[in-house]
């Protein structure tokens, strides 16, 4: 998402659940080191640590951090792990790039939940090693137009393909719009 609170983590969780239900082998990785990754962990009911940061910092093995969801045999998750002070260093590391390459060969779909794009290099570091970015936005927020445009410009400059745009909270916006214009 361009801004916080637009529902990108929730959309990502639903996306991987749908893909796993279609008998695809799916992995979701929480790259939101700055928030401690609690949102994805709570949505999926997984342990928040050890996770990705612990693996990159050589404190946990890949088998220690990869969690298979008990209610969906094709769905695996890696939480963000222990909170870190310098997420950019971890995401730009050789160990992260090696992990991404390995996971791409192991799974049919790998989804990374990332912090909002505005003002952070984190997304660009991961996105440049993927097939593209799925942006999530919410209707009804005054600042979203400018933020979304700047985000799309940043993706274009970084030559990261935007594979789609999910417009979230459409129903609530439409109901509110019609109530006000009524």
LONUPA-779926 format. One record per residue: chain; z, x, y of N, C-alpha, C in turn; residue in three letters. Coordinates in nm, 4 decimals. Layout:
<pts>
['A', [Z, X, Y], [Z, X, Y], [Z, X, Y], 'ALA']
...
</pts>
This chain:
<pts>
['A', [0.0000, 0.0844, -0.1186], [0.0000, 0.0000, 0.0000], [0.0000, 0.0883, 0.1241], 'UNK']
['A', [-0.0366, 0.0276, 0.2340], [-0.0333, 0.1010, 0.3598], [0.1088, 0.1103, 0.4124], 'UNK']
['A', [0.1846, 0.0019, 0.3972], [0.3202, -0.0062, 0.4507], [0.4191, -0.0441, 0.3404], 'UNK']
['A', [0.5467, -0.0171, 0.3611], [0.6466, -0.0573, 0.2611], [0.6579, -0.2094, 0.2494], 'UNK']
['A', [0.7006, -0.2563, 0.1340], [0.7301, -0.3973, 0.1153], [0.6113, -0.4877, 0.0920], 'UNK']
['A', [0.4970, -0.4327, 0.0528], [0.3787, -0.5153, 0.0322], [0.3597, -0.5574, -0.1135], 'UNK']
['A', [0.4473, -0.5102, -0.2020], [0.4420, -0.5536, -0.3406], [0.3591, -0.4678, -0.4337], 'UNK']
['A', [0.3307, -0.3438, -0.3959], [0.2457, -0.2574, -0.4775], [0.3072, -0.2281, -0.6142], 'UNK']
['A', [0.4373, -0.2068, -0.6195], [0.5013, -0.1784, -0.7484], [0.4938, -0.3000, -0.8391], 'UNK']
['A', [0.5208, -0.4168, -0.7862], [0.5150, -0.5398, -0.8652], [0.3731, -0.5644, -0.9161], 'UNK']
['A', [0.2739, -0.5468, -0.8304], [0.1344, -0.5640, -0.8715], [0.0992, -0.4639, -0.9812], 'UNK']
['A', [0.1442, -0.3393, -0.9673], [0.1163, -0.2365, -1.0682], [0.1766, -0.2729, -1.2033], 'UNK']
['A', [0.2997, -0.3218, -1.2020], [0.3665, -0.3608, -1.3261], [0.2904, -0.4749, -1.3938], 'UNK']
['A', [0.2475, -0.5728, -1.3176], [0.1708, -0.6839, -1.3761], [0.0353, -0.6370, -1.4287], 'UNK']
['A', [-0.0262, -0.5449, -1.3589], [-0.1547, -0.4900, -1.4033], [-0.1412, -0.4201, -1.5380], 'UNK']
['A', [-0.0406, -0.3358, -1.5535], [-0.0259, -0.2636, -1.6810], [0.0154, -0.3574, -1.7934], 'UNK']
['A', [0.0938, -0.4588, -1.7621], [0.1305, -0.5565, -1.8646], [0.0063, -0.6290, -1.9159], 'UNK']
['A', [-0.0815, -0.6691, -1.8249], [-0.2047, -0.7382, -1.8642], [-0.2943, -0.6471, -1.9468], 'UNK']
['A', [-0.3086, -0.5222, -1.9058], [-0.3931, -0.4276, -1.9801], [-0.3368, -0.4016, -2.1193], 'UNK']
['A', [-0.2055, -0.3870, -2.1303], [-0.1428, -0.3641, -2.2609], [-0.1587, -0.4860, -2.3512], 'UNK']
['A', [-0.1518, -0.6053, -2.2939], [-0.1696, -0.7281, -2.3713], [-0.3125, -0.7395, -2.4254], 'UNK']
['A', [-0.4068, -0.6707, -2.3608], [-0.5456, -0.6692, -2.4076], [-0.5708, -0.5532, -2.5039], 'UNK']
['A', [-0.4626, -0.5068, -2.5635], [-0.4648, -0.4024, -2.6655], [-0.5173, -0.2682, -2.6149], 'UNK']
['A', [-0.4885, -0.2394, -2.4903], [-0.5168, -0.1082, -2.4338], [-0.3882, -0.0288, -2.4366], 'UNK']
['A', [-0.3987, 0.1000, -2.4615], [-0.2825, 0.1891, -2.4592], [-0.2619, 0.2299, -2.3137], 'UNK']
['A', [-0.1496, 0.1898, -2.2555], [-0.1296, 0.1982, -2.1112], [-0.0020, 0.2746, -2.0778], 'UNK']
['A', [-0.0096, 0.3545, -1.9714], [0.1050, 0.4279, -1.9200], [0.1177, 0.4002, -1.7710], 'UNK']
['A', [0.2396, 0.3694, -1.7267], [0.2678, 0.3569, -1.5838], [0.3671, 0.4666, -1.5480], 'UNK']
['A', [0.3355, 0.5397, -1.4414], [0.4181, 0.6519, -1.3965], [0.4665, 0.6238, -1.2551], 'UNK']
['A', [0.5959, 0.6341, -1.2366], [0.6548, 0.6121, -1.1046], [0.6568, 0.7425, -1.0267], 'UNK']
['A', [0.5727, 0.7520, -0.9245], [0.5666, 0.8699, -0.8399], [0.6395, 0.8509, -0.7089], 'UNK']
['A', [0.7310, 0.7556, -0.7040], [0.8035, 0.7276, -0.5801], [0.9367, 0.8018, -0.5795], 'UNK']
['A', [0.9296, 0.9316, -0.5628], [1.0490, 1.0158, -0.5631], [1.1418, 0.9855, -0.4463], 'UNK']
['A', [1.0879, 0.9410, -0.3364], [1.1670, 0.9218, -0.2148], [1.2617, 0.8023, -0.2250], 'UNK']
['A', [1.2308, 0.7066, -0.3114], [1.3172, 0.5888, -0.3287], [1.3997, 0.5961, -0.4561], 'UNK']
['A', [1.3855, 0.7004, -0.5304], [1.4586, 0.7109, -0.6550], [1.4000, 0.6264, -0.7667], 'UNK']
['A', [1.2865, 0.5612, -0.7439], [1.2169, 0.4892, -0.8484], [1.2888, 0.3707, -0.9081], 'UNK']
['A', [1.3837, 0.3164, -0.8383], [1.4638, 0.2097, -0.8976], [1.3865, 0.0794, -0.9141], 'UNK']
['A', [1.2908, 0.0513, -0.8304], [1.2167, -0.0758, -0.8373], [1.1392, -0.0878, -0.9678], 'UNK']
['A', [1.0582, 0.0109, -1.0015], [0.9802, 0.0038, -1.1248], [1.0714, 0.0021, -1.2465], 'UNK']
['A', [1.1735, 0.0843, -1.2451], [1.2673, 0.0895, -1.3573], [1.3326, -0.0461, -1.3804], 'UNK']
['A', [1.3727, -0.1121, -1.2724], [1.4381, -0.2421, -1.2892], [1.3392, -0.3491, -1.3337], 'UNK']
['A', [1.2164, -0.3457, -1.2839], [1.1160, -0.4442, -1.3257], [1.0836, -0.4319, -1.4749], 'UNK']
['A', [1.0791, -0.3086, -1.5250], [1.0434, -0.2860, -1.6653], [1.1645, -0.2765, -1.7575], 'UNK']
['A', [1.2822, -0.2651, -1.7009], [1.4023, -0.2519, -1.7825], [1.4119, -0.1185, -1.8533], 'UNK']
['A', [1.3756, -0.0117, -1.7813], [1.3798, 0.1228, -1.8394], [1.4840, 0.2077, -1.7667], 'UNK']
['A', [1.5173, 0.3212, -1.8286], [1.6111, 0.4155, -1.7670], [1.5438, 0.4839, -1.6482], 'UNK']
['A', [1.6138, 0.4964, -1.5349], [1.5542, 0.5634, -1.4198], [1.5463, 0.7160, -1.4350], 'UNK']
['A', [1.6255, 0.7724, -1.5242], [1.6229, 0.9177, -1.5461], [1.6620, 0.9458, -1.6908], 'UNK']
['A', [1.6135, 1.0522, -1.7500], [1.5245, 1.1512, -1.6900], [1.3844, 1.0933, -1.6715], 'UNK']
['A', [1.3116, 1.1535, -1.5796], [1.1780, 1.1055, -1.5495], [1.0870, 1.2176, -1.5035], 'UNK']
['A', [0.9863, 1.1791, -1.4271], [0.8807, 1.2709, -1.3854], [0.9343, 1.3946, -1.3130], 'UNK']
['A', [1.0242, 1.3762, -1.2196], [1.0770, 1.4919, -1.1458], [1.1497, 1.5883, -1.2393], 'UNK']
['A', [1.2193, 1.5332, -1.3384], [1.2917, 1.6180, -1.4340], [1.1938, 1.6976, -1.5214], 'UNK']
['A', [1.0827, 1.6346, -1.5589], [0.9807, 1.7036, -1.6379], [0.9161, 1.8167, -1.5559], 'UNK']
['A', [0.8757, 1.7857, -1.4340], [0.8089, 1.8869, -1.3508], [0.9024, 2.0041, -1.3223], 'UNK']
['A', [1.0322, 1.9768, -1.3079], [1.1311, 2.0823, -1.2813], [1.1858, 2.1470, -1.4085], 'UNK']
['A', [1.1218, 2.1231, -1.5221], [1.1584, 2.1841, -1.6517], [1.2999, 2.1462, -1.6976], 'UNK']
['A', [1.3459, 2.0267, -1.6614], [1.4770, 1.9801, -1.7056], [1.4686, 1.8772, -1.8179], 'UNK']
['A', [1.3469, 1.8353, -1.8535], [1.3278, 1.7374, -1.9605], [1.1889, 1.7575, -2.0206], 'UNK']
['A', [1.1766, 1.7227, -2.1465], [1.0464, 1.7331, -2.2139], [0.9675, 1.6040, -2.1924], 'UNK']
['A', [0.8412, 1.6083, -2.2271], [0.7559, 1.4901, -2.2149], [0.8076, 1.3766, -2.3031], 'UNK']
['A', [0.8541, 1.4098, -2.4225], [0.9082, 1.3051, -2.5106], [1.0393, 1.2481, -2.4551], 'UNK']
['A', [1.1153, 1.3275, -2.3794], [1.2389, 1.2787, -2.3173], [1.2117, 1.1741, -2.2091], 'UNK']
['A', [1.0998, 1.1881, -2.1392], [1.0749, 1.1018, -2.0232], [0.9832, 0.9840, -2.0521], 'UNK']
['A', [0.9066, 0.9894, -2.1596], [0.8130, 0.8821, -2.1906], [0.8858, 0.7722, -2.2672], 'UNK']
['A', [0.8894, 0.6535, -2.2086], [0.9609, 0.5410, -2.2688], [0.8612, 0.4338, -2.3136], 'UNK']
['A', [0.8715, 0.3932, -2.4395], [0.7889, 0.2838, -2.4912], [0.8654, 0.1544, -2.4694], 'UNK']
['A', [0.7994, 0.0567, -2.4129], [0.8663, -0.0704, -2.3878], [0.8807, -0.1484, -2.5174], 'UNK']
['A', [1.0002, -0.1975, -2.5421], [1.0300, -0.2644, -2.6688], [0.9533, -0.3948, -2.6838], 'UNK']
['A', [0.9188, -0.4593, -2.5760], [0.8528, -0.5894, -2.5811], [0.7005, -0.5812, -2.5741], 'UNK']
['A', [0.6444, -0.4599, -2.5612], [0.4990, -0.4436, -2.5596], [0.4655, -0.3078, -2.6178], 'UNK']
['A', [0.4165, -0.3068, -2.7419], [0.3977, -0.1803, -2.8138], [0.2928, -0.0886, -2.7515], 'UNK']
['A', [0.2021, -0.1405, -2.6704], [0.0980, -0.0577, -2.6083], [0.1340, -0.0092, -2.4687], 'UNK']
['A', [0.2541, -0.0419, -2.4235], [0.2931, -0.0091, -2.2866], [0.4021, 0.0977, -2.2849], 'UNK']
['A', [0.3750, 0.2051, -2.2117], [0.4672, 0.3175, -2.1973], [0.4941, 0.3378, -2.0493], 'UNK']
['A', [0.6096, 0.3967, -2.0187], [0.6459, 0.4182, -1.8786], [0.7171, 0.5515, -1.8623], 'UNK']
['A', [0.6949, 0.6113, -1.7472], [0.7688, 0.7304, -1.7052], [0.8278, 0.6986, -1.5695], 'UNK']
['A', [0.9605, 0.6993, -1.5612], [1.0281, 0.6719, -1.4340], [1.0160, 0.7943, -1.3432], 'UNK']
['A', [1.0561, 0.7783, -1.2178], [1.0453, 0.8904, -1.1233], [1.1478, 0.9994, -1.1521], 'UNK']
['A', [1.2598, 0.9617, -1.2128], [1.3605, 1.0617, -1.2475], [1.4590, 1.0886, -1.1361], 'UNK']
['A', [1.5213, 1.2036, -1.1438], [1.6224, 1.2435, -1.0471], [1.5594, 1.2599, -0.9091], 'UNK']
['A', [1.6255, 1.2063, -0.8077], [1.5736, 1.2140, -0.6714], [1.5596, 1.3603, -0.6278], 'UNK']
['A', [1.4530, 1.3904, -0.5553], [1.4254, 1.5278, -0.5118], [1.4079, 1.5327, -0.3606], 'UNK']
['A', [1.4284, 1.6522, -0.3055], [1.4154, 1.6705, -0.1611], [1.2715, 1.6945, -0.1161], 'UNK']
['A', [1.1892, 1.7517, -0.2031], [1.0526, 1.7870, -0.1643], [0.9505, 1.7305, -0.2631], 'UNK']
['A', [0.9221, 1.5993, -0.2561], [0.8267, 1.5389, -0.3492], [0.6872, 1.5999, -0.3422], 'UNK']
['A', [0.6458, 1.6423, -0.2246], [0.5120, 1.6991, -0.2091], [0.4947, 1.8238, -0.2951], 'UNK']
['A', [0.5972, 1.9067, -0.3015], [0.5910, 2.0274, -0.3848], [0.5726, 1.9901, -0.5320], 'UNK']
['A', [0.6450, 1.8902, -0.5785], [0.6338, 1.8489, -0.7187], [0.4959, 1.7907, -0.7492], 'UNK']
['A', [0.4483, 1.7029, -0.6621], [0.3205, 1.6367, -0.6868], [0.2009, 1.7310, -0.6780], 'UNK']
['A', [0.2164, 1.8407, -0.6067], [0.1065, 1.9374, -0.5946], [0.1169, 2.0504, -0.6971], 'UNK']
['A', [0.2154, 2.0443, -0.7834], [0.2383, 2.1520, -0.8801], [0.1355, 2.1526, -0.9934], 'UNK']
['A', [0.1193, 2.2691, -1.0552], [0.0300, 2.2809, -1.1711], [0.0812, 2.1955, -1.2865], 'UNK']
['A', [0.2117, 2.1871, -1.2997], [0.2698, 2.1073, -1.4082], [0.2332, 1.9589, -1.3928], 'UNK']
['A', [0.2303, 1.9081, -1.2706], [0.1907, 1.7699, -1.2462], [0.0431, 1.7506, -1.2802], 'UNK']
['A', [-0.0410, 1.8421, -1.2364], [-0.1844, 1.8312, -1.2654], [-0.2111, 1.8388, -1.4148], 'UNK']
['A', [-0.1404, 1.9275, -1.4845], [-0.1545, 1.9372, -1.6299], [-0.1115, 1.8077, -1.6980], 'UNK']
['A', [-0.0020, 1.7497, -1.6506], [0.0458, 1.6233, -1.7056], [-0.0584, 1.5132, -1.6854], 'UNK']
['A', [-0.1159, 1.5061, -1.5672], [-0.2160, 1.4043, -1.5386], [-0.3367, 1.4176, -1.6307], 'UNK']
['A', [-0.3823, 1.5387, -1.6516], [-0.4958, 1.5631, -1.7409], [-0.4619, 1.5216, -1.8835], 'UNK']
['A', [-0.3446, 1.5576, -1.9277], [-0.2998, 1.5247, -2.0636], [-0.2879, 1.3735, -2.0833], 'UNK']
['A', [-0.2312, 1.3041, -1.9856], [-0.2120, 1.1594, -1.9973], [-0.3443, 1.0849, -1.9940], 'UNK']
['A', [-0.4394, 1.1351, -1.9174], [-0.5715, 1.0727, -1.9113], [-0.6401, 1.0770, -2.0478], 'UNK']
['A', [-0.6157, 1.1821, -2.1247], [-0.6743, 1.1953, -2.2579], [-0.5991, 1.1127, -2.3621], 'UNK']
['A', [-0.4726, 1.0832, -2.3365], [-0.3865, 1.0152, -2.4336], [-0.3905, 0.8627, -2.4203], 'UNK']
['A', [-0.4098, 0.8117, -2.2990], [-0.4012, 0.6683, -2.2724], [-0.5350, 0.6132, -2.2234], 'UNK']
['A', [-0.5558, 0.4829, -2.2484], [-0.6755, 0.4148, -2.1984], [-0.6679, 0.3920, -2.0476], 'UNK']
['A', [-0.5459, 0.3701, -1.9989], [-0.5243, 0.3450, -1.8563], [-0.3929, 0.4098, -1.8154], 'UNK']
['A', [-0.3968, 0.4844, -1.7053], [-0.2758, 0.5429, -1.6479], [-0.2682, 0.4947, -1.5035], 'UNK']
['A', [-0.1550, 0.4318, -1.4689], [-0.1333, 0.3791, -1.3347], [-0.0144, 0.4522, -1.2740], 'UNK']
['A', [-0.0333, 0.5004, -1.1523], [0.0738, 0.5681, -1.0791], [0.1200, 0.4765, -0.9674], 'UNK']
['A', [0.2488, 0.4449, -0.9645], [0.3023, 0.3734, -0.8490], [0.3427, 0.4799, -0.7485], 'UNK']
['A', [0.3003, 0.4619, -0.6263], [0.3210, 0.5639, -0.5242], [0.3817, 0.5011, -0.3993], 'UNK']
['A', [0.4426, 0.5835, -0.3141], [0.4965, 0.5299, -0.1884], [0.3817, 0.4847, -0.0973], 'UNK']
['A', [0.4130, 0.4111, 0.0080], [0.3093, 0.3681, 0.1023], [0.2300, 0.4884, 0.1546], 'UNK']
['A', [0.1046, 0.4640, 0.1829], [0.0147, 0.5717, 0.2246], [0.0395, 0.6237, 0.3656], 'UNK']
['A', [0.0883, 0.5402, 0.4537], [0.1029, 0.5805, 0.5935], [0.2056, 0.6917, 0.6101], 'UNK']
['A', [0.1605, 0.8044, 0.6598], [0.2497, 0.9129, 0.6962], [0.2936, 1.0047, 0.5832], 'UNK']
['A', [0.2459, 0.9844, 0.4619], [0.2881, 1.0690, 0.3509], [0.1678, 1.1307, 0.2810], 'UNK']
['A', [0.1844, 1.2543, 0.2370], [0.0781, 1.3232, 0.1639], [0.0826, 1.2920, 0.0146], 'UNK']
['A', [0.1913, 1.2303, -0.0329], [0.2132, 1.2097, -0.1758], [0.0952, 1.1426, -0.2456], 'UNK']
['A', [0.0459, 1.0336, -0.1892], [-0.0607, 0.9568, -0.2531], [-0.1882, 1.0398, -0.2637], 'UNK']
['A', [-0.2223, 1.1097, -0.1583], [-0.3436, 1.1916, -0.1603], [-0.3403, 1.2980, -0.2677], 'UNK']
['A', [-0.2243, 1.3556, -0.2926], [-0.2111, 1.4596, -0.3949], [-0.2382, 1.4047, -0.5345], 'UNK']
['A', [-0.1910, 1.2853, -0.5609], [-0.2119, 1.2243, -0.6917], [-0.3508, 1.1622, -0.6994], 'UNK']
['A', [-0.3898, 1.0900, -0.5951], [-0.5169, 1.0177, -0.5960], [-0.6369, 1.1101, -0.6146], 'UNK']
['A', [-0.6287, 1.2304, -0.5626], [-0.7422, 1.3226, -0.5748], [-0.7674, 1.3637, -0.7201], 'UNK']
['A', [-0.6727, 1.3388, -0.8078], [-0.6882, 1.3709, -0.9499], [-0.7029, 1.2457, -1.0365], 'UNK']
['A', [-0.7406, 1.1341, -0.9743], [-0.7586, 1.0089, -1.0480], [-0.8997, 0.9555, -1.0248], 'UNK']
['A', [-0.9267, 0.8403, -1.0848], [-1.0563, 0.7755, -1.0650], [-1.0615, 0.6912, -0.9393], 'UNK']
['A', [-0.9467, 0.6724, -0.8739], [-0.9457, 0.5960, -0.7504], [-0.8133, 0.5296, -0.7239], 'UNK']
['A', [-0.8089, 0.4596, -0.6114], [-0.6878, 0.3942, -0.5633], [-0.7118, 0.2440, -0.5566], 'UNK']
['A', [-0.6145, 0.1691, -0.6050], [-0.6127, 0.0245, -0.5867], [-0.5113, -0.0028, -0.4767], 'UNK']
['A', [-0.5583, -0.0496, -0.3633], [-0.4702, -0.0762, -0.2496], [-0.4122, -0.2166, -0.2598], 'UNK']
['A', [-0.2871, -0.2294, -0.2207], [-0.2198, -0.3592, -0.2170], [-0.1789, -0.3846, -0.0732], 'UNK']
['A', [-0.2067, -0.5042, -0.0247], [-0.1684, -0.5416, 0.1106], [-0.1137, -0.6840, 0.1098], 'UNK']
['A', [-0.0399, -0.7194, 0.2119], [0.0158, -0.8538, 0.2255], [-0.0394, -0.9190, 0.3502], 'UNK']
['A', [-0.0666, -1.0471, 0.3407], [-0.1094, -1.1219, 0.4585], [0.0118, -1.1628, 0.5406], 'UNK']
['A', [-0.0119, -1.1850, 0.6680], [0.0915, -1.2408, 0.7524], [0.1785, -1.1399, 0.8250], 'UNK']
['A', [0.1505, -1.0115, 0.8102], [0.2282, -0.9105, 0.8829], [0.1449, -0.8625, 1.0006], 'UNK']
['A', [0.2032, -0.8580, 1.1176], [0.1277, -0.8229, 1.2383], [0.0692, -0.6822, 1.2345], 'UNK']
['A', [0.1423, -0.5882, 1.1811], [0.0990, -0.4486, 1.1856], [0.0045, -0.4097, 1.0730], 'UNK']
['A', [-0.0237, -0.5010, 0.9826], [-0.0981, -0.4632, 0.8631], [-0.2439, -0.4267, 0.8920], 'UNK']
['A', [-0.3090, -0.4923, 0.9866], [-0.4497, -0.4647, 1.0144], [-0.4739, -0.3198, 1.0511], 'UNK']
['A', [-0.3999, -0.2689, 1.1477], [-0.4150, -0.1303, 1.1903], [-0.3768, -0.0337, 1.0781], 'UNK']
['A', [-0.2673, -0.0618, 1.0099], [-0.2213, 0.0266, 0.9024], [-0.3228, 0.0308, 0.7886], 'UNK']
['A', [-0.3774, -0.0838, 0.7540], [-0.4760, -0.0885, 0.6457], [-0.6029, -0.0138, 0.6850], 'UNK']
['A', [-0.6486, -0.0320, 0.8075], [-0.7680, 0.0391, 0.8540], [-0.7463, 0.1904, 0.8529], 'UNK']
['A', [-0.6307, 0.2355, 0.9007], [-0.6010, 0.3795, 0.9008], [-0.5912, 0.4331, 0.7581], 'UNK']
['A', [-0.5357, 0.3541, 0.6686], [-0.5240, 0.3944, 0.5288], [-0.6621, 0.4081, 0.4655], 'UNK']
['A', [-0.7485, 0.3118, 0.4901], [-0.8847, 0.3190, 0.4361], [-0.9597, 0.4397, 0.4926], 'UNK']
['A', [-0.9391, 0.4698, 0.6198], [-1.0012, 0.5877, 0.6807], [-0.9507, 0.7162, 0.6146], 'UNK']
['A', [-0.8198, 0.7231, 0.5884], [-0.7615, 0.8415, 0.5232], [-0.8200, 0.8607, 0.3837], 'UNK']
['A', [-0.8382, 0.7527, 0.3111], [-0.8953, 0.7622, 0.1760], [-1.0402, 0.8096, 0.1829], 'UNK']
['A', [-1.1134, 0.7624, 0.2835], [-1.2520, 0.8039, 0.3003], [-1.2602, 0.9526, 0.3353], 'UNK']
['A', [-1.1766, 0.9995, 0.4264], [-1.1744, 1.1412, 0.4645], [-1.1379, 1.2282, 0.3449], 'UNK']
['A', [-1.0420, 1.1829, 0.2647], [-0.9985, 1.2587, 0.1467], [-1.0957, 1.2435, 0.0302], 'UNK']
['A', [-1.1985, 1.1630, 0.0487], [-1.3001, 1.1361, -0.0539], [-1.2376, 1.0809, -0.1821], 'UNK']
['A', [-1.1402, 0.9925, -0.1643], [-1.0763, 0.9238, -0.2760], [-1.1336, 0.7829, -0.2806], 'UNK']
['A', [-1.1968, 0.7453, -0.3916], [-1.2535, 0.6104, -0.3987], [-1.1456, 0.5025, -0.4004], 'UNK']
['A', [-1.1683, 0.3992, -0.3224], [-1.0831, 0.2810, -0.3269], [-1.1530, 0.1853, -0.4227], 'UNK']
['A', [-1.0925, 0.1637, -0.5394], [-1.1566, 0.0840, -0.6443], [-1.1336, -0.0652, -0.6274], 'UNK']
['A', [-1.0424, -0.1019, -0.5380], [-1.0180, -0.2428, -0.5138], [-0.9084, -0.2638, -0.4120], 'UNK']
['A', [-0.8961, -0.3888, -0.3708], [-0.7942, -0.4285, -0.2751], [-0.7299, -0.5562, -0.3268], 'UNK']
['A', [-0.5998, -0.5536, -0.3446], [-0.5248, -0.6717, -0.3863], [-0.4564, -0.7270, -0.2624], 'UNK']
['A', [-0.4838, -0.8535, -0.2321], [-0.4199, -0.9191, -0.1192], [-0.3052, -1.0011, -0.1765], 'UNK']
['A', [-0.1857, -0.9613, -0.1444], [-0.0633, -1.0174, -0.1994], [-0.0057, -1.1227, -0.1049], 'UNK']
['A', [0.0723, -1.2133, -0.1597], [0.1423, -1.3171, -0.0829], [0.0473, -1.4103, -0.0091], 'UNK']
['A', [-0.0670, -1.4363, -0.0675], [-0.1663, -1.5231, -0.0056], [-0.1154, -1.6662, 0.0027], 'UNK']
['A', [-0.0534, -1.7163, -0.1024], [-0.0061, -1.8542, -0.1049], [0.0944, -1.8800, 0.0069], 'UNK']
['A', [0.1916, -1.7927, 0.0205], [0.2925, -1.8103, 0.1249], [0.2296, -1.8069, 0.2639], 'UNK']
['A', [0.1326, -1.7195, 0.2832], [0.0666, -1.7077, 0.4125], [-0.0133, -1.8350, 0.4420], 'UNK']
['A', [-0.0879, -1.8838, 0.3427], [-0.1692, -2.0025, 0.3626], [-0.0820, -2.1231, 0.3941], 'UNK']
['A', [0.0277, -2.1401, 0.3244], [0.1187, -2.2525, 0.3500], [0.1739, -2.2417, 0.4907], 'UNK']
['A', [0.2184, -2.1224, 0.5318], [0.2730, -2.1018, 0.6651], [0.1669, -2.1254, 0.7719], 'UNK']
['A', [0.0439, -2.0776, 0.7492], [-0.0648, -2.0929, 0.8447], [-0.0951, -2.2402, 0.8667], 'UNK']
['A', [-0.1067, -2.3146, 0.7575], [-0.1386, -2.4572, 0.7705], [-0.0236, -2.5358, 0.8316], 'UNK']
['A', [0.0989, -2.4958, 0.8054], [0.2147, -2.5632, 0.8636], [0.2172, -2.5435, 1.0152], 'UNK']
['A', [0.1810, -2.4235, 1.0614], [0.1824, -2.3944, 1.2047], [0.0641, -2.4603, 1.2756], 'UNK']
['A', [-0.0496, -2.4712, 1.2087], [-0.1690, -2.5231, 1.2754], [-0.1799, -2.6746, 1.2647], 'UNK']
['A', [-0.0956, -2.7331, 1.1808], [-0.0951, -2.8699, 1.1430], [-0.1154, -2.9755, 1.2359], 'UNK']
</pts>
